[in-house]
Amino acid sequence: MNAEERYFWDLTGYLIVRGVLSAAEIEEVNRALDFAATKVADTREPTGDSEELAGSPSRWYHGENLLALPHPHCAPFRRMLAHPQVVQRLVQMCGKGVRLDHGPQFNNAVKGTQGLILHGAGQPHRPVVAYHHQNGSSLCNGVTVTWNLADCPAGGGGFACVPASHKSKYAVPAGVRNCADDMGAVVQPEIRAGDILFFMDGAQTHGTHPWRNEHERRSVLFKYAGRTAVRAHMDLVSPEVYWEEQIVDGMTPEELAVMWGPFPGDHDGLHELVCDEDGTVRLAGDAGADGRRPTGGNE
Ligand SMILES: O=C(O)CCC(=O)C(=O)O
């Protein structure tokens, strides 16, 4: 990432890198997406009851992971995963040891497909994906990289965001969130086939404008995280696995609660401790007598 890109990224919370894929590479990915498109399914997304975001259901790929498609279709997605144009920027954005947290996700909107209400930017505050800047370096633990295989003309729909909102200190007005009265704060940047988009997924207010183009949207989103962050719903690593068995043997439920591996969210408080006014430490949720979820360790 050069100094100009770093400036734009820090200022706005997103960055477009032009022309990363050649015409031949775009064609190769599109062949793989033609294969995957048979498993695109309709999903209703929240639109905040706004006419500006309304439309036919969203169209996301729901098949096996794109990285696991039969050869040769998985190949272009595997190359995207640790592509030099991605890695050289992600290590500055997310720090060394960046990892794929979830995805890739394929959006295949057609003309009239609905948008998605704008989200992120600390509502609620999620320090794990917030943007931090200290002592000359910055960190954003949740960065999405979107590979675009079809043009997204400005005003035609697709990714939309409020530039600089990752530094905003105040609540997002409802009209900006659902784009009914966006105050001119929302931008839907022009992105061309072959470009890649980086955005602060979580730290920045972002979402989707309805697709208005005659051609289909073909965007593939890779959701990265810093090595120390966990963004998506993954298997919980139980105390015995995360630590050695003899270390956790015989622990109380409260002691066990702090020995689980990292995970996002609160799992209904099942591994969350509270300290009562009288000094009693107890589990916030109903984890059962042995400190485990009633249904077992994984979700
Ligand atoms: O349509 C897009 O690219 C934005 C998707 C989005 O809001 C997200 O991945 O959180």
The ligand as an ORCA input file, in Angstrom:
! r2SCAN-3c Opt
* xyz 0 1
  O     -23.114     -5.210     -1.314
  C     -21.993     -5.160     -0.780
  O     -20.954     -5.300     -1.376
  C     -21.929     -4.884      0.720
  C     -22.190     -6.111      1.488
  C     -22.210     -5.847      2.959
  O     -22.833     -4.945      3.423
  C     -21.448     -6.708      3.838
  O     -20.775     -7.631      3.360
  O     -21.488     -6.493      5.068
*
